[in-house]
Amino acid sequence: MAAKAGMIIQRVVLNSRPGKNGVPVAENFRLEQSTIPDTVQEGQVRVRTLYLSVDPYMRCRMNEDTGSDYLLPWQLSEVADGGGIGVVEESKHHNFAKGDIVTSFNWPWQTVAILDGSLLQKVVPELVNGRLSYFLGAAGLTGLTALLGIREKGHVTVGANQTMVVSGAAGACGSLAGQIGRLEGCSRVVGIAGTDEKCSILVSEMGFDAAINYKTGNVAQQLRELCPGGVDVYFDNVGGDISDTVISQMNQNSHIILCGQISQYNKDVPYPPPLPPGTEKIQKERNITRERFLVLNYMDKQEASILQLCQWIQEGKLKVRETVVEGLANIGAAFQSMMNGGNIGKQIVLVSK
């Protein structure tokens, strides 16, 4: 039986797994040619991919077992997926028309796709001054994670003279979290990052009061100097030794926003990773909250939160940094670079203009 004709597309599939404790490399992904049907069925939408997001949580999806009940593993030789944004080319779904800009958390890594319209959300480019990629970052899941993390788990109170520390502060989420902490009422915000350039940008562009280069500085000593009143809110993106150091300087009844544990992602440990006994003792004695935070549990607050983020962007109160890599073929290299901490801000792949 002859194969049905279809539209030729490019897609990226999972080529190999790095292993539970392995470091991901570009070669774990493979670009290949494929086809999609020429016709769109009722309820479906054909979209051309504009931008794709690569994010630290995807490291868990490279394992056969993600260690999480809400994340499905990517399958070998199957197309990878994640946050994406694109333009509708043909629609048989009542919510969408040709030319609409749409987004999804489960966008396949391919140039063109036919998707179930119920999985898509329409976006308004004017809300982000036409910067569509922002809907994958500052005005998307990344921004929501920072804002809702701070509001739901940070217990920030205007006028309470609170100090916030952010680890992984130059990353997509951390760079927003520090700024949002200030906008929500923190009086002092200190970031921890891995290069002098990142630290400089956090202070000069993002409005952090100070930033510590953990690779060259004595983190414990600098925290004592920069946070003389102790730490009230800790936005934790990294876990590991840095978090142990921050927690040791946290105040009574303070709060950890458990966003990510990137230092632990290439290790076979449960999430969230248990604290060392000494750190756990401090946490309990000082009544420091450290609860798992999952933004997907707060989707009822998504719409209002996105509008708040967009308003701050339009007003210039939320500064956005992106590292944009061009071409679907380079998404594996972009993922490797992000996991190595080589970027400032959000890592985005431009698939087509």
DAZIHU-V919918 format. One record per residue. N is the residue number from 0. PSI is psi in radians with two decimals (NA if undefined). Layout:
BEGIN
N,PSI / N,PSI
END
This chain:
BEGIN
0,2.27 / 1,2.48 / 2,2.53 / 3,2.47 / 4,2.66 / 5,-3.14 / 6,2.29 / 7,2.28 / 8,2.97 / 9,2.52 / 10,2.81 / 11,2.21 / 12,2.83 / 13,2.03 / 14,-0.65 / 15,2.77 / 16,2.43 / 17,-0.19 / 18,2.64 / 19,-0.64 / 20,0.14 / 21,2.79 / 22,2.21 / 23,2.55 / 24,2.85 / 25,-0.60 / 26,-0.15 / 27,-0.21 / 28,2.69 / 29,2.31 / 30,2.31 / 31,2.86 / 32,2.50 / 33,-3.07 / 34,2.69 / 35,2.76 / 36,2.66 / 37,-0.42 / 38,2.55 / 39,2.26 / 40,2.88 / 41,2.30 / 42,-0.08 / 43,2.87 / 44,2.35 / 45,2.23 / 46,2.56 / 47,2.21 / 48,2.28 / 49,-0.94 / 50,2.54 / 51,2.62 / 52,2.41 / 53,2.34 / 54,2.66 / 55,-0.61 / 56,-0.39 / 57,-0.35 / 58,-0.66 / 59,-0.54 / 60,-0.18 / 61,-0.25 / 62,2.70 / 63,-0.62 / 64,2.07 / 65,-0.26 / 66,0.19 / 67,2.49 / 68,-0.17 / 69,-0.07 / 70,2.17 / 71,2.47 / 72,2.56 / 73,2.52 / 74,2.50 / 75,2.37 / 76,0.24 / 77,2.69 / 78,2.38 / 79,2.86 / 80,2.91 / 81,-2.74 / 82,2.36 / 83,2.84 / 84,2.49 / 85,-3.05 / 86,2.40 / 87,2.19 / 88,-0.52 / 89,2.44 / 90,2.35 / 91,0.61 / 92,2.33 / 93,-0.35 / 94,-0.24 / 95,2.56 / 96,2.80 / 97,2.34 / 98,-0.25 / 99,2.54 / 100,2.21 / 101,2.79 / 102,2.80 / 103,2.66 / 104,-0.32 / 105,0.95 / 106,2.18 / 107,2.54 / 108,1.31 / 109,2.80 / 110,-0.69 / 111,2.53 / 112,2.66 / 113,2.06 / 114,2.69 / 115,2.15 / 116,-0.44 / 117,-0.27 / 118,-0.06 / 119,2.64 / 120,2.36 / 121,2.49 / 122,2.77 / 123,1.84 / 124,-0.56 / 125,-0.44 / 126,-0.41 / 127,0.53 / 128,0.59 / 129,-0.01 / 130,1.45 / 131,-0.61 / 132,-0.37 / 133,-0.46 / 134,-0.19 / 135,-0.16 / 136,-1.78 / 137,-0.57 / 138,0.42 / 139,-2.57 / 140,-0.60 / 141,-0.85 / 142,-0.70 / 143,-0.71 / 144,-0.76 / 145,-0.86 / 146,-0.89 / 147,-0.56 / 148,-0.80 / 149,-0.74 / 150,-0.64 / 151,-0.54 / 152,-0.20 / 153,-0.43 / 154,0.84 / 155,2.32 / 156,2.19 / 157,2.31 / 158,0.01 / 159,0.04 / 160,0.83 / 161,2.56 / 162,2.26 / 163,2.41 / 164,2.40 / 165,2.13 / 166,2.76 / 167,0.68 / 168,-0.33 / 169,-0.03 / 170,3.14 / 171,-0.87 / 172,-0.76 / 173,-0.70 / 174,-0.53 / 175,-0.69 / 176,-0.73 / 177,-0.75 / 178,-0.71 / 179,-0.63 / 180,-0.75 / 181,-0.83 / 182,-0.53 / 183,-0.22 / 184,-0.05 / 185,2.46 / 186,-0.33 / 187,2.32 / 188,2.17 / 189,2.29 / 190,2.70 / 191,2.18 / 192,-3.13 / 193,-0.01 / 194,2.76 / 195,-0.62 / 196,-0.79 / 197,-0.78 / 198,-0.71 / 199,-0.76 / 200,-0.67 / 201,-0.69 / 202,-0.81 / 203,-0.58 / 204,-0.73 / 205,-0.08 / 206,0.26 / 207,2.58 / 208,-0.59 / 209,2.84 / 210,2.51 / 211,2.25 / 212,1.84 / 213,-0.29 / 214,-0.42 / 215,-0.34 / 216,2.88 / 217,1.76 / 218,-0.80 / 219,-0.80 / 220,-0.78 / 221,-0.61 / 222,-0.72 / 223,-0.69 / 224,-0.70 / 225,-0.35 / 226,1.16 / 227,-0.44 / 228,0.22 / 229,-3.13 / 230,2.24 / 231,-0.59 / 232,2.28 / 233,1.99 / 234,1.82 / 235,1.95 / 236,-0.18 / 237,-0.58 / 238,-2.85 / 239,-2.68 / 240,-0.67 / 241,-0.77 / 242,-0.68 / 243,-0.70 / 244,-0.76 / 245,-0.81 / 246,-0.60 / 247,-0.31 / 248,0.28 / 249,2.65 / 250,2.93 / 251,2.42 / 252,0.58 / 253,-3.14 / 254,2.31 / 255,2.22 / 256,1.85 / 257,1.52 / 258,-0.87 / 259,2.92 / 260,1.04 / 261,-0.48 / 262,-0.28 / 263,-0.04 / 264,-0.41 / 265,0.30 / 266,2.58 / 267,1.37 / 268,2.71 / 269,2.82 / 270,2.31 / 271,2.55 / 272,2.46 / 273,2.59 / 274,2.64 / 275,2.66 / 276,-0.75 / 277,-0.72 / 278,-0.69 / 279,-0.64 / 280,-0.78 / 281,-0.79 / 282,-0.78 / 283,-0.76 / 284,-0.62 / 285,0.11 / 286,0.84 / 287,2.15 / 288,2.42 / 289,1.41 / 290,2.52 / 291,2.32 / 292,2.20 / 293,1.96 / 294,-0.52 / 295,-0.29 / 296,-0.13 / 297,0.54 / 298,-0.30 / 299,-0.32 / 300,0.11 / 301,-0.89 / 302,-0.86 / 303,-0.64 / 304,-0.71 / 305,-0.73 / 306,-0.67 / 307,-0.78 / 308,-0.77 / 309,-0.68 / 310,-0.78 / 311,-0.67 / 312,-0.81 / 313,-0.61 / 314,-0.10 / 315,0.21 / 316,-0.34 / 317,1.90 / 318,2.36 / 319,2.29 / 320,2.36 / 321,2.55 / 322,1.95 / 323,2.17 / 324,2.31 / 325,2.35 / 326,2.24 / 327,-0.56 / 328,-0.36 / 329,0.18 / 330,-0.58 / 331,-0.74 / 332,-0.65 / 333,-0.68 / 334,-0.77 / 335,-0.77 / 336,-0.76 / 337,-0.76 / 338,-0.41 / 339,0.06 / 340,0.50 / 341,-0.01 / 342,2.82 / 343,2.18 / 344,-2.75 / 345,2.44 / 346,2.08 / 347,2.52 / 348,2.12 / 349,1.99 / 350,-0.79 / 351,2.75 / 352,NA
END
